[in-house]
Amino acid sequence: MWIGEPENRSSTFSTCTVTVTGFPGAACNVAGPKLIRAPPAPEAGGTPGPEVPEGKKLFPKDLARMMAAGHPHCYVATASVGYPIDLMNKVRKGLNHKGAAYLMIYTPCQKGFVYETPRSIDLGRLVVECGLYPIWEWNPEKRAYDYSFRPKNMRPVSEYLKLQGRFGHLHAEHIAKLQKFANEQWRMMGVELPEALIQAADAKNLINMASAIEATAVAETL
């Protein structure tokens, strides 16, 4: 949204463009797993597709980082509904920045993610704690990333995945693939990985999600 009169849409006015990363529930069986901010391997929220167990094989595009790289004069930040104080502070910074500002906010979608609605804030925290969604700011004056935000806990991605029905079909190798991606995100922010997260990136140390286990058991009886 533009702040100021339409005829004065220039760098002398603050702008705040907010992108909410959530699945569109009305077309979740088509668009959900294909969204560029969706992680690999989610299952469609509607009719299952022919490719099982992976509904998406590509890793997400980092839209906020693309914005910072292409428009270094802008204020760019990521935030999550799981950390409302941090979110509100970044909205204020974006509105007060002289020039354009871009905020990418993680907001879970109950329809697309398939989870219990009261767990929305839990998911907003877990996605950050497991490293799948890094929280950072781009400082346009210093032209540098600020990775000073740190969640209190670091958790394996399986704790985030198990709360969502869209990931219930995953096998251990898919979970390990996501853990490796999360570990790369932590390293990018300069965070030393605990041994537990390193071990969680090995499929031999993991088990399939509940739906995948049930499907295997049924297949063995046929």
N, C-alpha and C positions, 0 to 999 in steps of 0.2 A: 504494500500500500504506500502511496505517496504522502509525505507530510509536507503540507504547504499548498499553495494554489497551483492548479494544473499548468498555468502558463509559466510557472517558475520552477519547472522540473529540471533543476541543474544541480551541480555539485555543491552549490551553496546551501542546499536544503538537505535535511536528513531523510533517507528513505530506509524502510525496513521491509525486506522481502522475506517472509517466513515460509519455509517448506516443511510440511508435516509428513513424516515418513510413516504412513499407515496404509494398509490395503484398502481399496475401495470395495466395500462389502457388496455393492449391487452387482459387481462383475468379478467376484473373487475367484470363480472357477476358470476365468479367462485371464484376467490381468494380475491377480494376486501373486502367483509364483513367478511371473515374468517381470515384475517391477524391478527397475535397475537398482533400488536400494534393498531388495529382498536378499537374504543370505542364500547360499546354495541349498538345494535339496528339499524345499518345502513342498508339501502336497497341496493340490488345489482345494479350495474351500467348498467347491461344489462337486460336480461330476469328476471322478478320478480320471486322469489321463492314461494313455497306454504305457508311459514310461514309469515303471515302479522299480525301486523305491525312490529314485531321484526325480523330483519335479522340476528342478532347475540345476544346471551344472556350472553356471558361471558365478564368480564372486561379484559382490556388489560394486558399482561405481561409487567412488567417493565424491559426491557432488560438491560438498563444502570445500574439500581440498582443491577440486578443479576450479571453483570460484576464486579461492585465494591465489591460485597460481595464475589465473587469467586476468584477475582484477585486483592486483596487490594493493591498490589504494583504498579498497573497501574494508570495512570491519566485517570479519567472517568468524562465526563460532558455531559449535555444536552444543546441544543441550538435550536433556531428557526430562520428561514429566516426573521421573522418579526423584529428581533433585530440584524441587520448585524454587528454592532460594537462588540457586545458581542460575536457573532459567530466568527468573525475574531480573536478576542483576544484568544478565546479558541482553535482555530486551531493552533495559534502560540504556546500556552502553550503545546499542544499535541505534536507538532513537536520538541519542545525544551526539552521535558521530556526525561530523560535517561531511556529507557525501553519502554514498550508498552503503547499506549494511545488509548482510545476508545471514540468516539464522536457520540452521537445520535442526529440527526438534524431533526426537524420537517419541512417537505416540502409538502405543499398541492398538490394534484393531481387533475387537472381540470376534467379529464375523470371520475375518481372514485368518487370524491366528488360532482361533478355536481354544478359548480358555475361559475360566471363571471370571466374570467381570470384576469382582472385588479385588482381583490380583493385578489390576492394571499398574498400580504404583510399584508392586513387587517386580513386575516385568521391567518397568522403567529403571529400576535399580540393578536388577540382575544382568541386564544386557550390558551395562557399564562395568559391573563387577567381574564379568567373565571375559571382558576385553573385546567383544564383538562390536561395540559402539564406543569408540574413544571420545572423551570429552576434552575439547581444546578451544583455544582462541587464536585468531590471526591478528597480530598487531600491525596495522598498516604503517605506523610511524617507524617502528624498528624493522619492519619487513621480516618478521620472524614469528614462529609458532610458539605459543605458550602452553606447555603441557603440565602446568603446576597443579591442575585439579587431579586429585587422587581419591578413589573410593576407599572406604575403610577396609573392605575385604576384597580378596582376589579369589574367584571361584572358577571351577571347571565349567565349560559350556554346557555340559549335560544337565546342570541344575537349572539352566535357563530353558533348554529344549524340552525337558520333561513336563513343563507346565503347559505346553501348547500341543493341541491335537494335530496341527499341521506337520509336526516332526515325529509323531508317534510311530511312523513306519520305518524310521532310519535304522540301519545296521551299524555295528561298531566302527567299520571303516569310514562311514560317512561322518560319524561323530568325531572321529580322530582327525578327519580332514578339516572340519570346522575348528577344532582345537588348535591345529597348526596355524590356521589363519588368525585366530585370536592371539596366539603367542607372538606372531609377527607384529600384530598391532601393539602389544605391550613393549616389544623390543624397539619399535619405531619411536615410542614415547620415552625411551631410556629407562624402562622399568626392568629390574632384575627378576627373572622368573623363578618362582619356588619349584622345588623338585616335583611336587605333586602335579603341577600343570605341564611340566615336561613329560612326565610319565603318561598323562592323560592324552597326549598326542600320539600314543602308540595303541593301535586297535587291539592288540593282545591284552591290554589292561582294561578294556571296556566291554560292556555288554550291549546287546541290541535294545532299542526302545520297546516298550510294552507291546505295541501293535505288531511290530516286526516279530517278536517272540511268539505271539499268538498265531500269526500267519504261518510261521515255520512249523509250529506244532500241528496245525491243520493240514499243511501240505504233506507232512509225513504220514498222515492217516489215509491219504488218497491213493 
